[in-house]
Every structure is written in C-alpha cells, then in structure tokens.
Amino acid sequence: MNEKIIFAGFGGQGIMSMGLIMSYAGMMDGKNVSWLPSYGPEMRGGTANCHVTISDEPVGSPIINEATVVVAMNRPSLEKYEQDIVKGGLLLINSSLITIEHKRKDIEVYRIPTNDIANQLGNLKVANSIMIGALIGLKNMISEAAIKSAFNKVFEGKENLIPLNIEAYERGKEFISSQLVVK
C-alpha cells in the first residue's frame, strides 16, 4: 500500500486536522507516514492543504506530485488538484460547496454533501470528520481502532469534541456505503 493523499480547502474547514488524524492513525497501524501542511495567507478563510502519505514502504518525500486521492472541500481546491490525481485514482468532492462538475473521466469520483450532513448533526465543523469516514469507507487503508485512537490524540484536551467527531466519521462511512449499494 502506498496512498498519497491531498486534503485541500479553505482555512477553518479542518484540513490540517484531517491530515493529522490520518497520519496518527497510519502510525498507530504501524505504517510509514508523512504529513506536510501548507497554509495560505490567512488562517481562516485562506487556502489550506496538506499532503499525507501512508505506506508500507519508507516515505521518500512528503511532497505529493501524483496523488492517489484528492479530497476537495471547496471549488478552488477541486480546480487546483484534480489534475494531480493518478489515472484510476480517487477524488472526493464536498458537494455541499462544489456545484461544478469534475473534468477527469479516468478517475473514481464521489460527491459527499459533508456540510449538509454536518448541519444535520448540529455542527458544521465536523464536515471534515464526515469526509474522513467517506474516505475510509472507500479505501480501507487504516483500522477502525487506529482511526478512533487518532481522534482521541488530535482532540486531546478537547475531549468533549470526540463523540461528535466520531459520530460524524460514522455518518460519512454510512453515506458512502449507501452510494456503493446504488452503483
């Protein structure tokens, strides 16, 4: 396994948290990982992305030029990173905010209404956890135990956030599961 994931969106969407959760979970599963954050000019509202590699082999560079997965949480992220996905790769789109169609026909694409589901749960800030659930539901690259432990690690000191984020993660997996049945 050698997954190269780009998480991208705007500041405040939990992009860095997504990368940290996946990185910690990968480490907890005994994988080799790298996490490379990149912030735009402002913390909230500016652009944000991070590159995460989870591999059975040593990771040579944290920079990803050819991603196996791109998670686009807003339109500028889709427009910027869709081209960086390898043929046969995976694109996850936050369809609550991205209404344009993707261009590539040689990749697997899923549209997840993460903001809508997060609003149903009563907190827009868990949209990122919904997307992690969707990703794990599609690519079983990390164990459930490791993912849940990673939530505990990332939200250390903010334990009140853990149950809602895990519920959001489960909702993301359920949404993808319902999409797979339809296909």
C-alpha positions as CSV (number, residue, x, y, z in Angstrom):
1,M,0.0,0.0,0.0
2,N,1.2,3.5,-0.9
3,E,-1.6,6.1,-0.5
4,K,-0.7,9.7,-1.4
5,I,-3.5,11.9,-0.3
6,I,-4.0,15.7,-0.8
7,F,-6.6,17.3,1.5
8,A,-7.5,20.8,0.4
9,G,-10.0,23.5,1.2
10,F,-10.1,26.9,3.0
11,G,-8.9,27.7,6.5
12,G,-11.4,26.8,9.1
13,Q,-12.6,23.6,7.4
14,G,-10.3,21.3,9.5
15,I,-8.0,20.5,6.6
16,M,-4.9,20.1,8.9
17,S,-7.0,18.1,11.4
18,M,-7.9,15.6,8.6
19,G,-4.2,15.2,7.7
20,L,-3.2,14.8,11.4
21,I,-6.0,12.2,12.1
22,M,-4.9,10.1,9.0
23,S,-1.2,10.5,9.9
24,Y,-1.6,9.5,13.5
25,A,-3.9,6.6,12.5
26,G,-1.4,5.4,10.0
27,M,1.4,5.5,12.6
28,M,-0.8,3.6,15.1
29,D,-1.3,0.9,12.5
30,G,2.5,0.6,12.0
31,K,2.6,2.3,8.6
32,N,5.2,4.8,7.4
33,V,3.6,8.2,7.2
34,S,4.4,11.8,6.3
35,W,2.3,14.9,6.8
36,L,3.1,18.2,5.1
37,P,0.9,21.2,5.9
38,S,0.5,24.3,3.8
39,Y,-1.4,27.4,4.8
40,G,-2.5,30.3,2.7
41,P,-2.0,34.0,3.7
42,E,-4.7,33.7,6.5
43,M,-5.6,31.1,9.0
44,R,-9.3,31.2,8.5
45,G,-10.7,31.8,5.0
46,G,-7.3,31.5,3.2
47,T,-6.3,28.4,1.3
48,A,-5.1,25.3,3.2
49,N,-3.9,21.9,2.1
50,C,-1.8,19.1,3.4
51,H,-0.1,16.2,1.8
52,V,-0.3,12.8,3.6
53,T,1.4,9.7,2.6
54,I,0.6,6.4,4.2
55,S,2.7,3.5,3.1
56,D,4.1,0.0,3.9
57,E,7.4,1.2,2.5
58,P,9.6,4.1,3.7
59,V,8.4,7.5,2.5
60,G,11.0,9.3,0.4
61,S,9.5,12.8,0.2
62,P,6.5,14.5,1.9
63,I,5.7,16.4,-1.3
64,I,3.0,14.8,-3.5
65,N,3.0,15.5,-7.2
66,E,0.9,12.5,-8.2
67,A,-1.9,11.8,-5.6
68,T,-3.8,8.5,-5.3
69,V,-6.5,10.5,-3.5
70,V,-7.6,14.1,-3.5
71,V,-10.2,15.4,-1.0
72,A,-11.6,18.8,-2.3
73,M,-13.6,20.7,0.3
74,N,-14.1,23.8,-1.8
75,R,-14.2,24.7,-5.5
76,P,-10.7,26.3,-5.8
77,S,-9.3,23.0,-4.4
78,L,-11.1,20.9,-7.0
79,E,-9.9,23.2,-9.8
80,K,-6.3,23.2,-8.5
81,Y,-5.8,19.5,-7.5
82,E,-8.0,17.4,-9.8
83,Q,-5.2,17.3,-12.4
84,D,-2.7,15.9,-9.8
85,I,-4.6,12.6,-9.4
86,V,-3.1,9.5,-10.9
87,K,-5.1,7.6,-13.5
88,G,-7.5,5.3,-11.6
89,G,-7.2,7.5,-8.5
90,L,-9.9,8.8,-6.2
91,L,-11.5,12.2,-6.0
92,L,-13.8,13.1,-3.1
93,I,-15.8,16.3,-3.5
94,N,-17.7,18.3,-0.9
95,S,-20.8,18.6,-2.9
96,S,-22.4,21.0,-0.4
97,L,-20.0,23.7,-1.6
98,I,-18.8,22.5,-5.0
99,T,-21.5,22.6,-7.6
100,I,-19.3,22.4,-10.7
101,E,-18.6,19.1,-12.4
102,H,-15.2,17.4,-12.3
103,K,-13.4,17.2,-15.6
104,R,-11.5,13.9,-15.4
105,K,-13.1,10.7,-16.7
106,D,-10.2,8.4,-15.8
107,I,-10.6,8.6,-12.0
108,E,-13.2,7.4,-9.5
109,V,-15.3,10.3,-8.1
110,Y,-17.6,10.6,-5.2
111,R,-19.7,13.6,-4.2
112,I,-20.3,13.8,-0.5
113,P,-22.6,16.6,1.0
114,T,-20.4,17.0,4.0
115,N,-21.7,20.4,5.1
116,D,-25.3,19.2,4.8
117,I,-24.6,16.1,6.9
118,A,-22.7,18.2,9.4
119,N,-25.6,20.6,9.7
120,Q,-27.9,17.7,10.4
121,L,-25.5,16.8,13.3
122,G,-25.7,20.3,14.5
123,N,-22.1,21.4,14.0
124,L,-20.6,22.5,10.6
125,K,-17.1,21.9,12.0
126,V,-17.4,18.1,11.8
127,A,-17.7,18.2,7.9
128,N,-14.0,17.1,7.9
129,S,-14.7,14.0,10.0
130,I,-17.6,13.1,7.7
131,M,-15.1,13.2,4.8
132,I,-12.6,11.0,6.7
133,G,-15.4,8.5,7.2
134,A,-16.2,8.5,3.5
135,L,-12.5,8.1,2.6
136,I,-12.1,5.1,5.0
137,G,-15.4,3.6,3.7
138,L,-13.9,3.6,0.2
139,K,-10.3,2.7,1.0
140,N,-9.9,0.6,4.0
141,M,-6.3,1.7,4.5
142,I,-6.4,2.1,8.3
143,S,-8.0,0.1,11.0
144,E,-11.1,1.4,12.9
145,A,-9.2,1.2,16.2
146,A,-6.4,3.3,14.8
147,I,-8.8,6.0,13.4
148,K,-10.7,6.2,16.7
149,S,-7.4,6.4,18.7
150,A,-6.3,9.2,16.3
151,F,-9.4,11.2,17.1
152,N,-8.5,10.9,20.7
153,K,-4.9,12.1,20.0
154,V,-5.9,15.0,17.8
155,F,-8.6,16.2,20.2
156,E,-6.5,15.7,23.3
157,G,-7.5,18.4,25.8
158,K,-10.8,18.9,23.9
159,E,-12.4,15.5,24.8
160,N,-15.9,17.0,24.5
161,L,-15.4,17.1,20.7
162,I,-14.5,13.4,20.3
163,P,-18.0,11.8,20.4
164,L,-19.5,14.2,17.8
165,N,-16.5,13.8,15.5
166,I,-16.7,10.0,15.8
167,E,-20.4,10.2,15.1
168,A,-19.6,12.4,12.0
169,Y,-17.0,9.9,10.9
170,E,-19.6,7.1,11.1
171,R,-22.1,9.1,9.1
172,G,-19.5,9.6,6.4
173,K,-18.9,5.9,6.2
174,E,-22.7,5.3,6.2
175,F,-23.2,7.8,3.3
176,I,-20.5,6.1,1.2
177,S,-21.9,2.7,2.0
178,S,-25.3,3.8,0.7
179,Q,-23.6,5.2,-2.5
180,L,-21.8,1.9,-3.1
181,V,-25.1,-0.1,-3.0
182,V,-26.6,2.3,-5.6
183,K,-23.7,1.8,-8.1
